């Protein structure tokens, strides 16, 4: 019996073996993380395995997931790290900085 619930979308951050952070979205978080770890997804993560899921959040729909993914991709590494650590004070400090 098909589910009547709309699909869920997730925005997530992966930490690669070289300490780089990879931001992406998916409707199936656990399967995508598995696929990243066996090298069946993005070339970026395929050559930087193993990867570890370090952050995820749920979005209301795919458009919202894409919007949030693009927002996080623009953030510097330090700001993403503050988000991962749940350091709201550091997030606020980094949000005030403007790089020109």
C-alpha positions in Angstrom: 0.0 0.0 0.0 1.6 3.3 -1.0 2.1 6.0 1.6 -0.1 9.0 1.5 2.5 11.1 3.2 4.6 13.5 1.1 8.2 12.5 0.7 10.7 13.9 3.2 13.8 15.7 2.1 17.0 16.2 4.1 19.9 18.5 3.8 23.0 17.0 5.2 26.7 17.6 5.6 29.3 14.9 5.2 32.9 15.1 6.5 35.3 13.5 4.1 38.6 11.8 4.9 40.5 15.0 4.0 38.3 17.0 6.5 36.4 18.7 3.7 32.7 19.2 4.2 30.2 18.2 1.5 26.7 19.7 1.5 23.8 18.0 -0.4 20.1 17.1 -0.1 18.3 13.9 -0.6 14.9 12.2 -0.1 16.5 9.1 1.3 19.2 10.1 3.8 20.5 6.7 5.0 20.7 5.2 1.5 22.5 8.2 0.1 25.1 8.1 2.9 25.7 4.4 2.2 26.0 5.2 -1.5 28.6 7.9 -0.8 30.6 5.5 1.3 30.8 2.9 -1.5 31.6 5.5 -4.1 28.4 5.4 -6.1 27.5 9.1 -5.9 29.4 12.3 -6.3 33.0 12.2 -7.6 34.0 14.6 -4.7 33.1 12.1 -2.0 34.1 9.0 -4.1 37.7 9.9 -3.9 37.6 11.2 -0.3 36.2 8.1 1.4 35.4 7.2 4.1 32.8 9.9 4.7 30.9 10.5 7.9 27.4 12.0 8.3 28.0 14.9 10.7 24.8 17.0 10.3 21.3 16.7 8.9 18.1 18.6 9.0 14.7 17.9 7.4 13.0 20.2 4.9 9.3 20.6 4.2 9.7 19.9 0.5 12.4 19.6 -2.2 12.4 23.3 -3.1 13.1 24.2 0.5 15.8 21.5 0.7 17.5 23.0 -2.4 17.2 26.5 -1.0 18.9 25.5 2.3 21.5 23.4 0.5 22.6 26.4 -1.6 22.6 28.6 1.5 24.9 26.2 3.4 27.2 25.7 0.4 27.9 29.5 0.4 29.1 29.3 4.1 32.8 29.1 4.9 34.1 26.0 6.6 34.2 27.6 10.1 30.5 28.5 9.9 29.5 25.0 8.8 31.6 23.6 11.6 29.8 25.8 14.1 26.5 24.5 12.7 27.6 20.9 13.1 28.7 21.6 16.7 25.5 23.4 17.5 27.6 26.5 18.6 25.0 29.2 18.2 27.2 31.9 19.6 29.9 31.2 17.0 27.3 31.0 14.3 26.1 34.5 15.2 29.7 35.8 15.3 30.5 34.3 11.9 27.2 35.6 10.4 28.2 39.1 11.3 31.5 38.9 9.3 31.3 39.9 5.7 34.0 38.8 3.3 34.5 41.1 0.4 
